[in-house]
Amino acid sequence: MAKKKFKPLNLLIWLVGLLVTLAVAFGLIGKSLTIPYIPEIVTVVAGWVVVVTAIIGGITKLVS
């Protein structure tokens, strides 16, 4: 399998996406972002799910 060429722009785009994802997740956890008609506890749990999956995705990206 051929090794992929390192492209700094791709890394930057991925990093910005990760930071935006975490910002939204922490907004849901801190209750500064809400989803209409959805109970608060559901949005907090959804925020934590996003944080955990973002961290797992970040670790797998750095390892691979």
PQR file of N, CA, C, O and H, with PARSE charges and radii, in Angstrom:
ATOM      1  N   MET A   1       0.836  -1.167   0.000 -0.4000 1.5000
ATOM      2  CA  MET A   1       0.000   0.000   0.000 -0.0000 2.0000
ATOM      3  C   MET A   1       0.889   1.241   0.000  0.5500 1.7000
ATOM      4  O   MET A   1       1.826   1.338   0.792 -0.5500 1.4000
ATOM      5  N   ALA A   2       0.599   2.172  -0.873 -0.4000 1.5000
ATOM      6  CA  ALA A   2       1.410   3.386  -0.982 -0.0000 2.0000
ATOM      7  C   ALA A   2       1.129   4.317   0.188  0.5500 1.7000
ATOM      8  O   ALA A   2      -0.010   4.454   0.634 -0.5500 1.4000
ATOM      9  H   ALA A   2      -0.162   2.093  -1.517  0.4000 1.0000
ATOM     10  N   LYS A   3       2.183   4.952   0.675 -0.4000 1.5000
ATOM     11  CA  LYS A   3       2.038   5.890   1.779 -0.0000 2.0000
ATOM     12  C   LYS A   3       1.501   7.218   1.247  0.5500 1.7000
ATOM     13  O   LYS A   3       1.933   7.702   0.200 -0.5500 1.4000
ATOM     14  H   LYS A   3       3.108   4.841   0.313  0.4000 1.0000
ATOM     15  N   LYS A   4       0.548   7.801   1.987 -0.4000 1.5000
ATOM     16  CA  LYS A   4      -0.035   9.070   1.562 -0.0000 2.0000
ATOM     17  C   LYS A   4       0.959  10.199   1.793  0.5500 1.7000
ATOM     18  O   LYS A   4       1.728  10.187   2.754 -0.5500 1.4000
ATOM     19  H   LYS A   4       0.196   7.409   2.836  0.4000 1.0000
ATOM     20  N   LYS A   5       0.926  11.167   0.896 -0.4000 1.5000
ATOM     21  CA  LYS A   5       1.793  12.321   1.003 -0.0000 2.0000
ATOM     22  C   LYS A   5       1.221  13.284   2.044  0.5500 1.7000
ATOM     23  O   LYS A   5       0.016  13.535   2.070 -0.5500 1.4000
ATOM     24  H   LYS A   5       0.302  11.176   0.115  0.4000 1.0000
ATOM     25  N   PHE A   6       2.089  13.820   2.899 -0.4000 1.5000
ATOM     26  CA  PHE A   6       1.675  14.761   3.941 -0.0000 2.0000
ATOM     27  C   PHE A   6       1.304  16.097   3.317  0.5500 1.7000
ATOM     28  O   PHE A   6       2.083  16.684   2.566 -0.5500 1.4000
ATOM     29  H   PHE A   6       3.068  13.617   2.879  0.4000 1.0000
ATOM     30  N   LYS A   7       0.114  16.567   3.635 -0.4000 1.5000
ATOM     31  CA  LYS A   7      -0.341  17.861   3.128 -0.0000 2.0000
ATOM     32  C   LYS A   7      -0.752  18.722   4.325  0.5500 1.7000
ATOM     33  O   LYS A   7      -1.736  18.417   4.998 -0.5500 1.4000
ATOM     34  H   LYS A   7      -0.519  16.090   4.245  0.4000 1.0000
ATOM     35  N   PRO A   8       0.003  19.803   4.592 -0.5600 1.5000
ATOM     36  CA  PRO A   8      -0.297  20.643   5.751  0.2800 2.0000
ATOM     37  C   PRO A   8      -1.704  21.235   5.723  0.5500 1.7000
ATOM     38  O   PRO A   8      -2.320  21.394   6.777 -0.5500 1.4000
ATOM     39  N   LEU A   9      -2.222  21.562   4.546 -0.4000 1.5000
ATOM     40  CA  LEU A   9      -3.559  22.133   4.461 -0.0000 2.0000
ATOM     41  C   LEU A   9      -4.617  21.142   4.937  0.5500 1.7000
ATOM     42  O   LEU A   9      -5.574  21.529   5.607 -0.5500 1.4000
ATOM     43  H   LEU A   9      -1.721  21.433   3.690  0.4000 1.0000
ATOM     44  N   ASN A  10      -4.449  19.872   4.596 -0.4000 1.5000
ATOM     45  CA  ASN A  10      -5.391  18.849   5.056 -0.0000 2.0000
ATOM     46  C   ASN A  10      -5.368  18.737   6.575  0.5500 1.7000
ATOM     47  O   ASN A  10      -6.416  18.586   7.202 -0.5500 1.4000
ATOM     48  H   ASN A  10      -3.672  19.557   4.051  0.4000 1.0000
ATOM     49  N   LEU A  11      -4.193  18.809   7.163 -0.4000 1.5000
ATOM     50  CA  LEU A  11      -4.071  18.755   8.620 -0.0000 2.0000
ATOM     51  C   LEU A  11      -4.756  19.969   9.247  0.5500 1.7000
ATOM     52  O   LEU A  11      -5.451  19.833  10.254 -0.5500 1.4000
ATOM     53  H   LEU A  11      -3.341  18.932   6.653  0.4000 1.0000
ATOM     54  N   LEU A  12      -4.567  21.139   8.669 -0.4000 1.5000
ATOM     55  CA  LEU A  12      -5.182  22.350   9.191 -0.0000 2.0000
ATOM     56  C   LEU A  12      -6.702  22.269   9.116  0.5500 1.7000
ATOM     57  O   LEU A  12      -7.390  22.635  10.069 -0.5500 1.4000
ATOM     58  H   LEU A  12      -4.002  21.249   7.852  0.4000 1.0000
ATOM     59  N   ILE A  13      -7.221  21.801   8.009 -0.4000 1.5000
ATOM     60  CA  ILE A  13      -8.674  21.669   7.848 -0.0000 2.0000
ATOM     61  C   ILE A  13      -9.226  20.666   8.860  0.5500 1.7000
ATOM     62  O   ILE A  13     -10.273  20.909   9.460 -0.5500 1.4000
ATOM     63  H   ILE A  13      -6.662  21.503   7.235  0.4000 1.0000
ATOM     64  N   TRP A  14      -8.543  19.558   9.053 -0.4000 1.5000
ATOM     65  CA  TRP A  14      -8.977  18.553  10.024 -0.0000 2.0000
ATOM     66  C   TRP A  14      -8.953  19.132  11.431  0.5500 1.7000
ATOM     67  O   TRP A  14      -9.878  18.895  12.209 -0.5500 1.4000
ATOM     68  H   TRP A  14      -7.693  19.360   8.565  0.4000 1.0000
ATOM     69  N   LEU A  15      -7.919  19.882  11.771 -0.4000 1.5000
ATOM     70  CA  LEU A  15      -7.791  20.458  13.103 -0.0000 2.0000
ATOM     71  C   LEU A  15      -8.895  21.490  13.360  0.5500 1.7000
ATOM     72  O   LEU A  15      -9.469  21.519  14.449 -0.5500 1.4000
ATOM     73  H   LEU A  15      -7.168  20.074  11.140  0.4000 1.0000
ATOM     74  N   VAL A  16      -9.189  22.317  12.388 -0.4000 1.5000
ATOM     75  CA  VAL A  16     -10.272  23.297  12.541 -0.0000 2.0000
ATOM     76  C   VAL A  16     -11.605  22.582  12.743  0.5500 1.7000
ATOM     77  O   VAL A  16     -12.407  22.993  13.581 -0.5500 1.4000
ATOM     78  H   VAL A  16      -8.722  22.293  11.503  0.4000 1.0000
ATOM     79  N   GLY A  17     -11.843  21.539  11.997 -0.4000 1.5000
ATOM     80  CA  GLY A  17     -13.072  20.756  12.169 -0.0000 2.0000
ATOM     81  C   GLY A  17     -13.174  20.159  13.557  0.5500 1.7000
ATOM     82  O   GLY A  17     -14.249  20.154  14.156 -0.5500 1.4000
ATOM     83  H   GLY A  17     -11.192  21.205  11.316  0.4000 1.0000
ATOM     84  N   LEU A  18     -12.069  19.660  14.069 -0.4000 1.5000
ATOM     85  CA  LEU A  18     -12.047  19.085  15.414 -0.0000 2.0000
ATOM     86  C   LEU A  18     -12.349  20.158  16.458  0.5500 1.7000
ATOM     87  O   LEU A  18     -13.119  19.918  17.388 -0.5500 1.4000
ATOM     88  H   LEU A  18     -11.196  19.664  13.582  0.4000 1.0000
ATOM     89  N   LEU A  19     -11.754  21.327  16.311 -0.4000 1.5000
ATOM     90  CA  LEU A  19     -11.986  22.407  17.279 -0.0000 2.0000
ATOM     91  C   LEU A  19     -13.435  22.901  17.244  0.5500 1.7000
ATOM     92  O   LEU A  19     -14.016  23.186  18.291 -0.5500 1.4000
ATOM     93  H   LEU A  19     -11.129  21.522  15.556  0.4000 1.0000
ATOM     94  N   VAL A  20     -14.013  23.001  16.063 -0.4000 1.5000
ATOM     95  CA  VAL A  20     -15.416  23.415  15.959 -0.0000 2.0000
ATOM     96  C   VAL A  20     -16.325  22.363  16.583  0.5500 1.7000
ATOM     97  O   VAL A  20     -17.285  22.697  17.278 -0.5500 1.4000
ATOM     98  H   VAL A  20     -13.541  22.769  15.212  0.4000 1.0000
ATOM     99  N   THR A  21     -16.023  21.108  16.336 -0.4000 1.5000
ATOM    100  CA  THR A  21     -16.802  20.023  16.925 -0.0000 2.0000
ATOM    101  C   THR A  21     -16.763  20.090  18.438  0.5500 1.7000
ATOM    102  O   THR A  21     -17.798  19.972  19.094 -0.5500 1.4000
ATOM    103  H   THR A  21     -15.243  20.837  15.772  0.4000 1.0000
ATOM    104  N   LEU A  22     -15.570  20.278  18.999 -0.4000 1.5000
ATOM    105  CA  LEU A  22     -15.452  20.362  20.452 -0.0000 2.0000
ATOM    106  C   LEU A  22     -16.132  21.608  21.015  0.5500 1.7000
ATOM    107  O   LEU A  22     -16.706  21.559  22.103 -0.5500 1.4000
ATOM    108  H   LEU A  22     -14.729  20.373  18.466  0.4000 1.0000
ATOM    109  N   ALA A  23     -16.073  22.718  20.289 -0.4000 1.5000
ATOM    110  CA  ALA A  23     -16.741  23.941  20.747 -0.0000 2.0000
ATOM    111  C   ALA A  23     -18.250  23.736  20.835  0.5500 1.7000
ATOM    112  O   ALA A  23     -18.878  24.148  21.811 -0.5500 1.4000
ATOM    113  H   ALA A  23     -15.607  22.757  19.406  0.4000 1.0000
ATOM    114  N   VAL A  24     -18.826  23.111  19.835 -0.4000 1.5000
ATOM    115  CA  VAL A  24     -20.264  22.846  19.855 -0.0000 2.0000
ATOM    116  C   VAL A  24     -20.601  21.863  20.973  0.5500 1.7000
ATOM    117  O   VAL A  24     -21.589  22.046  21.683 -0.5500 1.4000
ATOM    118  H   VAL A  24     -18.316  22.776  19.042  0.4000 1.0000
ATOM    119  N   ALA A  25     -19.796  20.837  21.129 -0.4000 1.5000
ATOM    120  CA  ALA A  25     -20.055  19.844  22.174 -0.0000 2.0000
ATOM    121  C   ALA A  25     -20.011  20.477  23.560  0.5500 1.7000
ATOM    122  O   ALA A  25     -20.884  20.217  24.388 -0.5500 1.4000
ATOM    123  H   ALA A  25     -18.993  20.688  20.552  0.4000 1.0000
ATOM    124  N   PHE A  26     -19.003  21.306  23.817 -0.4000 1.5000
ATOM    125  CA  PHE A  26     -18.919  21.943  25.131 -0.0000 2.0000
ATOM    126  C   PHE A  26     -20.019  22.987  25.309  0.5500 1.7000
ATOM    127  O   PHE A  26     -20.430  23.256  26.437 -0.5500 1.4000
ATOM    128  H   PHE A  26     -18.294  21.518  23.145  0.4000 1.0000
ATOM    129  N   GLY A  27     -20.499  23.575  24.222 -0.4000 1.5000
ATOM    130  CA  GLY A  27     -21.661  24.452  24.303 -0.0000 2.0000
ATOM    131  C   GLY A  27     -22.909  23.693  24.722  0.5500 1.7000
ATOM    132  O   GLY A  27     -23.713  24.196  25.507 -0.5500 1.4000
ATOM    133  H   GLY A  27     -20.164  23.356  23.305  0.4000 1.0000
ATOM    134  N   LEU A  28     -23.073  22.485  24.200 -0.4000 1.5000
ATOM    135  CA  LEU A  28     -24.203  21.650  24.603 -0.0000 2.0000
ATOM    136  C   LEU A  28     -24.073  21.217  26.057  0.5500 1.7000
ATOM    137  O   LEU A  28     -25.054  21.216  26.800 -0.5500 1.4000
ATOM    138  H   LEU A  28     -22.420  22.077  23.562  0.4000 1.0000
ATOM    139  N   ILE A  29     -22.861  20.851  26.459 -0.4000 1.5000
ATOM    140  CA  ILE A  29     -22.640  20.412  27.834 -0.0000 2.0000
ATOM    141  C   ILE A  29     -22.878  21.559  28.810  0.5500 1.7000
ATOM    142  O   ILE A  29     -23.496  21.361  29.857 -0.5500 1.4000
ATOM    143  H   ILE A  29     -22.064  20.853  25.855  0.4000 1.0000
ATOM    144  N   GLY A  30     -22.395  22.760  28.479 -0.4000 1.5000
ATOM    145  CA  GLY A  30     -22.541  23.918  29.348 -0.0000 2.0000
ATOM    146  C   GLY A  30     -23.900  24.573  29.268  0.5500 1.7000
ATOM    147  O   GLY A  30     -24.144  25.570  29.949 -0.5500 1.4000
ATOM    148  H   GLY A  30     -21.894  22.921  27.629  0.4000 1.0000
ATOM    149  N   LYS A  31     -24.792  24.038  28.452 -0.4000 1.5000
ATOM    150  CA  LYS A  31     -26.164  24.501  28.286 -0.0000 2.0000
ATOM    151  C   LYS A  31     -26.256  25.904  27.689  0.5500 1.7000
ATOM    152  O   LYS A  31     -27.288  26.562  27.819 -0.5500 1.4000
ATOM    153  H   LYS A  31     -24.594  23.228  27.899  0.4000 1.0000
ATOM    154  N   SER A  32     -25.190  26.367  27.039 -0.4000 1.5000
ATOM    155  CA  SER A  32     -25.293  27.645  26.335 -0.0000 2.0000
ATOM    156  C   SER A  32     -25.861  27.439  24.927  0.5500 1.7000
ATOM    157  O   SER A  32     -26.317  28.392  24.296 -0.5500 1.4000
ATOM    158  H   SER A  32     -24.352  25.832  26.934  0.4000 1.0000
ATOM    159  N   LEU A  33     -25.834  26.211  24.443 -0.4000 1.5000
ATOM    160  CA  LEU A  33     -26.508  25.828  23.196 -0.0000 2.0000
ATOM    161  C   LEU A  33     -27.634  24.865  23.552  0.5500 1.7000
ATOM    162  O   LEU A  33     -27.451  23.949  24.353 -0.5500 1.4000
ATOM    163  H   LEU A  33     -25.463  25.437  24.956  0.4000 1.0000
ATOM    164  N   THR A  34     -28.773  25.078  22.962 -0.4000 1.5000
ATOM    165  CA  THR A  34     -29.896  24.168  23.209 -0.0000 2.0000
ATOM    166  C   THR A  34     -30.485  23.734  21.877  0.5500 1.7000
ATOM    167  O   THR A  34     -30.274  24.364  20.840 -0.5500 1.4000
ATOM    168  H   THR A  34     -28.922  25.822  22.312  0.4000 1.0000
ATOM    169  N   ILE A  35     -31.222  22.649  21.940 -0.4000 1.5000
ATOM    170  CA  ILE A  35     -31.935  22.156  20.765 -0.0000 2.0000
ATOM    171  C   ILE A  35     -33.421  22.231  21.102  0.5500 1.7000
ATOM    172  O   ILE A  35     -33.874  21.587  22.049 -0.5500 1.4000
ATOM    173  H   ILE A  35     -31.393  22.138  22.782  0.4000 1.0000
ATOM    174  N   PRO A  36     -34.184  23.012  20.335 -0.5600 1.5000
ATOM    175  CA  PRO A  36     -35.612  23.154  20.650  0.2800 2.0000
ATOM    176  C   PRO A  36     -36.330  21.802  20.707  0.5500 1.7000
ATOM    177  O   PRO A  36     -36.071  20.904  19.906 -0.5500 1.4000
ATOM    178  N   TYR A  37     -37.225  21.690  21.664 -0.4000 1.5000
ATOM    179  CA  TYR A  37     -38.084  20.513  21.864 -0.0000 2.0000
ATOM    180  C   TYR A  37     -37.339  19.269  22.318  0.5500 1.7000
ATOM    181  O   TYR A  37     -37.920  18.185  22.354 -0.5500 1.4000
ATOM    182  H   TYR A  37     -37.436  22.419  22.315  0.4000 1.0000
ATOM    183  N   ILE A  38     -36.072  19.403  22.664 -0.4000 1.5000
ATOM    184  CA  ILE A  38     -35.289  18.278  23.171 -0.0000 2.0000
ATOM    185  C   ILE A  38     -34.948  18.584  24.631  0.5500 1.7000
ATOM    186  O   ILE A  38     -34.467  19.678  24.925 -0.5500 1.4000
ATOM    187  H   ILE A  38     -35.600  20.284  22.635  0.4000 1.0000
ATOM    188  N   PRO A  39     -35.184  17.642  25.555 -0.5600 1.5000
ATOM    189  CA  PRO A  39     -34.864  17.899  26.961  0.2800 2.0000
ATOM    190  C   PRO A  39     -33.371  18.211  27.167  0.5500 1.7000
ATOM    191  O   PRO A  39     -32.517  17.722  26.427 -0.5500 1.4000
ATOM    192  N   GLU A  40     -33.074  19.035  28.188 -0.4000 1.5000
ATOM    193  CA  GLU A  40     -31.689  19.445  28.447 -0.0000 2.0000
ATOM    194  C   GLU A  40     -30.759  18.266  28.678  0.5500 1.7000
ATOM    195  O   GLU A  40     -29.624  18.268  28.201 -0.5500 1.4000
ATOM    196  H   GLU A  40     -33.767  19.432  28.790  0.4000 1.0000
ATOM    197  N   ILE A  41     -31.225  17.265  29.402 -0.4000 1.5000
ATOM    198  CA  ILE A  41     -30.350  16.131  29.715 -0.0000 2.0000
ATOM    199  C   ILE A  41     -29.907  15.408  28.444  0.5500 1.7000
ATOM    200  O   ILE A  41     -28.791  14.894  28.374 -0.5500 1.4000
ATOM    201  H   ILE A  41     -32.146  17.263  29.789  0.4000 1.0000
ATOM    202  N   VAL A  42     -30.773  15.372  27.453 -0.4000 1.5000
ATOM    203  CA  VAL A  42     -30.428  14.712  26.189 -0.0000 2.0000
ATOM    204  C   VAL A  42     -29.333  15.491  25.475  0.5500 1.7000
ATOM    205  O   VAL A  42     -28.417  14.892  24.911 -0.5500 1.4000
ATOM    206  H   VAL A  42     -31.680  15.790  27.509  0.4000 1.0000
ATOM    207  N   THR A  43     -29.415  16.820  25.491 -0.4000 1.5000
ATOM    208  CA  THR A  43     -28.378  17.615  24.827 -0.0000 2.0000
ATOM    209  C   THR A  43     -27.044  17.517  25.558  0.5500 1.7000
ATOM    210  O   THR A  43     -25.987  17.529  24.927 -0.5500 1.4000
ATOM    211  H   THR A  43     -30.159  17.307  25.950  0.4000 1.0000
ATOM    212  N   VAL A  44     -27.088  17.421  26.886 -0.4000 1.5000
ATOM    213  CA  VAL A  44     -25.838  17.261  27.653 -0.0000 2.0000
ATOM    214  C   VAL A  44     -25.200  15.917  27.323  0.5500 1.7000
ATOM    215  O   VAL A  44     -23.991  15.835  27.102 -0.5500 1.4000
ATOM    216  H   VAL A  44     -27.947  17.412  27.399  0.4000 1.0000
ATOM    217  N   VAL A  45     -26.003  14.877  27.291 -0.4000 1.5000
ATOM    218  CA  VAL A  45     -25.472  13.542  26.952 -0.0000 2.0000
ATOM    219  C   VAL A  45     -24.939  13.544  25.523  0.5500 1.7000
ATOM    220  O   VAL A  45     -23.881  12.973  25.257 -0.5500 1.4000
ATOM    221  H   VAL A  45     -26.984  14.944  27.470  0.4000 1.0000
ATOM    222  N   ALA A  46     -25.656  14.174  24.606 -0.4000 1.5000
ATOM    223  CA  ALA A  46     -25.192  14.252  23.216 -0.0000 2.0000
ATOM    224  C   ALA A  46     -23.865  14.998  23.146  0.5500 1.7000
ATOM    225  O   ALA A  46     -22.981  14.620  22.378 -0.5500 1.4000
ATOM    226  H   ALA A  46     -26.516  14.637  24.821  0.4000 1.0000
ATOM    227  N   GLY A  47     -23.719  16.054  23.941 -0.4000 1.5000
ATOM    228  CA  GLY A  47     -22.455  16.791  23.981 -0.0000 2.0000
ATOM    229  C   GLY A  47     -21.305  15.914  24.423  0.5500 1.7000
ATOM    230  O   GLY A  47     -20.225  15.954  23.834 -0.5500 1.4000
ATOM    231  H   GLY A  47     -24.437  16.361  24.566  0.4000 1.0000
ATOM    232  N   TRP A  48     -21.533  15.116  25.463 -0.4000 1.5000
ATOM    233  CA  TRP A  48     -20.467  14.220  25.934 -0.0000 2.0000
ATOM    234  C   TRP A  48     -20.139  13.133  24.918  0.5500 1.7000
ATOM    235  O   TRP A  48     -18.981  12.744  24.769 -0.5500 1.4000
ATOM    236  H   TRP A  48     -22.411  15.084  25.941  0.4000 1.0000
ATOM    237  N   VAL A  49     -21.158  12.646  24.224 -0.4000 1.5000
ATOM    238  CA  VAL A  49     -20.909  11.647  23.175 -0.0000 2.0000
ATOM    239  C   VAL A  49     -20.023  12.249  22.086  0.5500 1.7000
ATOM    240  O   VAL A  49     -19.103  11.594  21.596 -0.5500 1.4000
ATOM    241  H   VAL A  49     -22.099  12.961  24.345  0.4000 1.0000
ATOM    242  N   VAL A  50     -20.301  13.486  21.714 -0.4000 1.5000
ATOM    243  CA  VAL A  50     -19.493  14.146  20.687 -0.0000 2.0000
ATOM    244  C   VAL A  50     -18.061  14.353  21.164  0.5500 1.7000
ATOM    245  O   VAL A  50     -17.119  14.163  20.395 -0.5500 1.4000
ATOM    246  H   VAL A  50     -21.048  14.017  22.112  0.4000 1.0000
ATOM    247  N   VAL A  51     -17.887  14.743  22.434 -0.4000 1.5000
ATOM    248  CA  VAL A  51     -16.529  14.930  22.979 -0.0000 2.0000
ATOM    249  C   VAL A  51     -15.751  13.623  22.934  0.5500 1.7000
ATOM    250  O   VAL A  51     -14.605  13.594  22.487 -0.5500 1.4000
ATOM    251  H   VAL A  51     -18.653  14.897  23.059  0.4000 1.0000
ATOM    252  N   VAL A  52     -16.362  12.558  23.389 -0.4000 1.5000
ATOM    253  CA  VAL A  52     -15.671  11.258  23.430 -0.0000 2.0000
ATOM    254  C   VAL A  52     -15.321  10.783  22.023  0.5500 1.7000
ATOM    255  O   VAL A  52     -14.202  10.330  21.783 -0.5500 1.4000
ATOM    256  H   VAL A  52     -17.294  12.581  23.752  0.4000 1.0000
ATOM    257  N   THR A  53     -16.267  10.883  21.095 -0.4000 1.5000
ATOM    258  CA  THR A  53     -15.974  10.424  19.739 -0.0000 2.0000
ATOM    259  C   THR A  53     -14.950  11.325  19.041  0.5500 1.7000
ATOM    260  O   THR A  53     -14.164  10.844  18.224 -0.5500 1.4000
ATOM    261  H   THR A  53     -17.176  11.251  21.291  0.4000 1.0000
ATOM    262  N   ALA A  54     -14.950  12.614  19.351 -0.4000 1.5000
ATOM    263  CA  ALA A  54     -13.944  13.514  18.774 -0.0000 2.0000
ATOM    264  C   ALA A  54     -12.554  13.167  19.293  0.5500 1.7000
ATOM    265  O   ALA A  54     -11.585  13.186  18.533 -0.5500 1.4000
ATOM    266  H   ALA A  54     -15.588  13.005  20.014  0.4000 1.0000
ATOM    267  N   ILE A  55     -12.450  12.854  20.571 -0.4000 1.5000
ATOM    268  CA  ILE A  55     -11.154  12.471  21.140 -0.0000 2.0000
ATOM    269  C   ILE A  55     -10.675  11.159  20.538  0.5500 1.7000
ATOM    270  O   ILE A  55      -9.500  11.024  20.199 -0.5500 1.4000
ATOM    271  H   ILE A  55     -13.236  12.839  21.188  0.4000 1.0000
ATOM    272  N   ILE A  56     -11.568  10.199  20.405 -0.4000 1.5000
ATOM    273  CA  ILE A  56     -11.208   8.915  19.799 -0.0000 2.0000
ATOM    274  C   ILE A  56     -10.766   9.145  18.350  0.5500 1.7000
ATOM    275  O   ILE A  56      -9.768   8.574  17.909 -0.5500 1.4000
ATOM    276  H   ILE A  56     -12.523  10.309  20.681  0.4000 1.0000
ATOM    277  N   GLY A  57     -11.496   9.968  17.618 -0.4000 1.5000
ATOM    278  CA  GLY A  57     -11.125  10.275  16.228 -0.0000 2.0000
ATOM    279  C   GLY A  57      -9.784  10.977  16.136  0.5500 1.7000
ATOM    280  O   GLY A  57      -8.996  10.703  15.232 -0.5500 1.4000
ATOM    281  H   GLY A  57     -12.307  10.431  17.976  0.4000 1.0000
ATOM    282  N   GLY A  58      -9.522  11.885  17.073 -0.4000 1.5000
ATOM    283  CA  GLY A  58      -8.233  12.575  17.090 -0.0000 2.0000
ATOM    284  C   GLY A  58      -7.082  11.625  17.363  0.5500 1.7000
ATOM    285  O   GLY A  58      -6.033  11.713  16.726 -0.5500 1.4000
ATOM    286  H   GLY A  58     -10.163  12.107  17.807  0.4000 1.0000
ATOM    287  N   ILE A  59      -7.275  10.727  18.297 -0.4000 1.5000
ATOM    288  CA  ILE A  59      -6.227   9.757  18.622 -0.0000 2.0000
ATOM    289  C   ILE A  59      -5.964   8.840  17.431  0.5500 1.7000
ATOM    290  O   ILE A  59      -4.808   8.577  17.099 -0.5500 1.4000
ATOM    291  H   ILE A  59      -8.127  10.655  18.815  0.4000 1.0000
ATOM    292  N   THR A  60      -7.018   8.353  16.788 -0.4000 1.5000
ATOM    293  CA  THR A  60      -6.816   7.460  15.640 -0.0000 2.0000
ATOM    294  C   THR A  60      -6.164   8.190  14.475  0.5500 1.7000
ATOM    295  O   THR A  60      -5.389   7.589  13.731 -0.5500 1.4000
ATOM    296  H   THR A  60      -7.957   8.566  17.058  0.4000 1.0000
ATOM    297  N   LYS A  61      -6.465   9.486  14.299 -0.4000 1.5000
ATOM    298  CA  LYS A  61      -5.846  10.257  13.227 -0.0000 2.0000
ATOM    299  C   LYS A  61      -4.346  10.433  13.500  0.5500 1.7000
ATOM    300  O   LYS A  61      -3.528  10.312  12.587 -0.5500 1.4000
ATOM    301  H   LYS A  61      -7.095   9.974  14.903  0.4000 1.0000
ATOM    302  N   LEU A  62      -3.993  10.717  14.748 -0.4000 1.5000
ATOM    303  CA  LEU A  62      -2.587  10.907  15.079 -0.0000 2.0000
ATOM    304  C   LEU A  62      -1.787   9.615  15.024  0.5500 1.7000
ATOM    305  O   LEU A  62      -0.608   9.631  14.672 -0.5500 1.4000
ATOM    306  H   LEU A  62      -4.657  10.815  15.489  0.4000 1.0000
ATOM    307  N   VAL A  63      -2.415   8.498  15.368 -0.4000 1.5000
ATOM    308  CA  VAL A  63      -1.739   7.203  15.371 -0.0000 2.0000
ATOM    309  C   VAL A  63      -1.527   6.696  13.936  0.5500 1.7000
ATOM    310  O   VAL A  63      -0.484   6.122  13.625 -0.5500 1.4000
ATOM    311  H   VAL A  63      -3.374   8.485  15.653  0.4000 1.0000
ATOM    312  N   SER A  64      -2.513   6.911  13.078 -0.4000 1.5000
ATOM    313  CA  SER A  64      -2.417   6.358  11.707 -0.0000 2.0000
ATOM    314  C   SER A  64      -1.585   7.209  10.789  0.5500 1.7000
ATOM    315  O   SER A  64      -1.418   6.872   9.617 -0.5500 1.4000
ATOM    316  H   SER A  64      -3.360   7.378  13.331  0.4000 1.0000
TER
END
